[in-house]
Amino acid sequence: MLTINRLDLADARMLIEGAAAKAREIGVPMCIAIVDESGNLIAFERMDGGKITSVTIAQDKAFTAAAAKKATHDYNKVNVPGSLAFGIHTEVGGRISSVGGGLPVMVGGEVVGGIGISSGTPQQDMDCAQAGIDHFETKRG
């Protein structure tokens, strides 16, 4: 038997709260997805004005971060022609994202979920994702 640690709904809401606060601060309405350690959706918020296309993109970023245990911007660095990882974005039915804005959520050195943000620039998405994690870590104690 395995014991699996994963985010619960209250955790997901904390992550969304922190990311949404940063989005309001920078004036960019975001789509925010929170997934468990397997990449399955726990919670989602599309802020008023969040882009329609970003609904799916945010979820794919969160999926990538949790299931692959890697930030999406790390894939971006290697998903270039000539790299052995080029084309990774076509895997898993095209769900692997190499655009910044997806981060794994870690507790005790273990990936327990992921956060994916979309609607701004990749850097804005990354900043909001990190703000969500920072808020979660502060609230968790």
C-alpha positions as CSV (number, residue, x, y, z in Angstrom):
1,M,0.0,0.0,0.0
2,L,1.1,3.5,-0.7
3,T,0.2,6.6,1.3
4,I,-0.4,9.5,-0.9
5,N,-0.2,13.1,0.3
6,R,-2.2,15.5,-1.8
7,L,-3.8,18.9,-1.6
8,D,-7.4,19.1,-0.4
9,L,-10.0,21.7,-1.3
10,A,-9.1,24.1,1.5
11,D,-5.5,24.0,0.3
12,A,-6.6,24.6,-3.3
13,R,-8.6,27.6,-2.2
14,M,-5.6,29.1,-0.3
15,L,-3.5,28.7,-3.5
16,I,-6.2,30.4,-5.6
17,E,-6.5,33.2,-3.0
18,G,-2.8,34.1,-3.1
19,A,-2.6,33.9,-6.9
20,A,-5.8,36.0,-7.4
21,A,-4.5,38.7,-5.0
22,K,-1.3,39.0,-7.1
23,A,-3.3,39.1,-10.3
24,R,-5.4,41.9,-8.9
25,E,-2.2,43.7,-7.8
26,I,-0.8,43.6,-11.3
27,G,-4.1,44.3,-12.9
28,V,-4.3,41.1,-15.0
29,P,-7.4,38.8,-14.5
30,M,-6.2,35.2,-14.5
31,C,-7.4,31.7,-14.9
32,I,-6.1,29.7,-12.0
33,A,-6.1,25.9,-11.8
34,I,-5.2,23.7,-8.9
35,V,-4.6,20.0,-9.3
36,D,-3.6,17.1,-7.1
37,E,-0.3,15.2,-7.3
38,S,-1.6,13.2,-10.3
39,G,-2.7,16.2,-12.2
40,N,-6.4,15.9,-11.6
41,L,-8.3,19.1,-11.1
42,I,-9.3,20.1,-7.6
43,A,-10.4,23.7,-8.1
44,F,-10.5,26.3,-10.8
45,E,-11.2,30.1,-10.9
46,R,-11.6,32.2,-13.9
47,M,-11.4,35.8,-12.7
48,D,-13.7,38.3,-14.5
49,G,-11.9,39.1,-17.7
50,G,-9.7,36.0,-17.7
51,K,-9.1,34.8,-21.3
52,I,-11.3,32.0,-22.7
53,T,-8.3,30.2,-24.1
54,S,-6.6,30.4,-20.7
55,V,-9.2,28.1,-19.1
56,T,-7.6,25.1,-20.8
57,I,-4.0,26.4,-20.7
58,A,-4.1,27.0,-17.0
59,Q,-5.3,23.5,-16.4
60,D,-2.6,22.0,-18.7
61,K,0.1,24.0,-16.9
62,A,-1.1,22.7,-13.5
63,F,-1.3,19.2,-14.9
64,T,2.3,19.4,-16.2
65,A,3.7,20.8,-13.0
66,A,2.2,18.2,-10.8
67,A,2.3,15.1,-12.9
68,A,5.8,15.7,-14.3
69,K,7.0,17.2,-11.0
70,K,8.6,20.1,-12.9
71,A,7.9,23.8,-13.5
72,T,6.6,24.4,-17.0
73,H,9.3,27.0,-17.7
74,D,11.9,24.3,-17.1
75,Y,10.4,22.4,-20.1
76,N,10.6,25.7,-22.1
77,K,14.4,25.7,-21.8
78,V,14.7,22.3,-23.4
79,N,11.8,22.2,-25.8
80,V,13.8,23.7,-28.7
81,P,14.8,22.2,-32.0
82,G,17.9,20.1,-31.7
83,S,17.2,19.2,-28.0
84,L,16.4,15.6,-27.2
85,A,13.3,16.9,-25.4
86,F,12.0,18.9,-28.4
87,G,8.4,18.0,-29.0
88,I,7.6,17.2,-25.4
89,H,4.6,19.5,-25.7
90,T,3.0,17.0,-28.1
91,E,3.0,14.2,-25.4
92,V,0.2,13.1,-23.2
93,G,-2.4,14.2,-25.8
94,G,-0.8,17.6,-26.0
95,R,-1.3,18.3,-22.3
96,I,2.4,18.9,-21.5
97,S,2.9,22.7,-21.3
98,S,6.3,24.4,-21.9
99,V,5.0,27.9,-21.2
100,G,5.8,29.5,-17.9
101,G,3.1,29.6,-15.3
102,G,2.9,26.1,-14.0
103,L,4.6,25.2,-10.7
104,P,4.5,22.0,-8.6
105,V,3.3,22.5,-5.0
106,M,5.7,20.9,-2.6
107,V,5.2,20.0,1.1
108,G,8.0,18.3,3.0
109,G,10.0,17.9,-0.2
110,E,7.1,16.0,-1.9
111,V,4.9,17.1,-4.8
112,V,1.4,17.2,-3.5
113,G,-0.2,19.1,-6.4
114,G,0.3,21.8,-9.0
115,I,-0.8,25.3,-9.8
116,G,-1.3,26.7,-13.3
117,I,-2.0,30.3,-14.2
118,S,-2.8,31.8,-17.6
119,S,-4.0,35.1,-19.1
120,G,-0.9,37.3,-18.7
121,T,2.6,37.1,-20.1
122,P,4.5,34.0,-19.1
123,Q,6.4,36.0,-16.4
124,Q,3.1,37.4,-15.0
125,D,1.7,33.9,-14.9
126,M,4.8,32.6,-13.1
127,D,4.7,35.5,-10.6
128,C,1.0,34.8,-9.8
129,A,1.7,31.1,-9.5
130,Q,4.6,31.8,-7.1
131,A,2.4,34.2,-5.1
132,G,-0.2,31.4,-4.7
133,I,2.4,29.1,-3.4
134,D,3.9,31.7,-1.1
135,H,0.4,32.5,0.4
136,F,-0.2,28.7,0.8
137,E,3.0,28.2,2.7
138,T,2.4,31.2,4.9
139,K,-1.2,30.2,5.8
140,R,-0.2,26.5,6.3
141,G,2.3,27.7,9.0
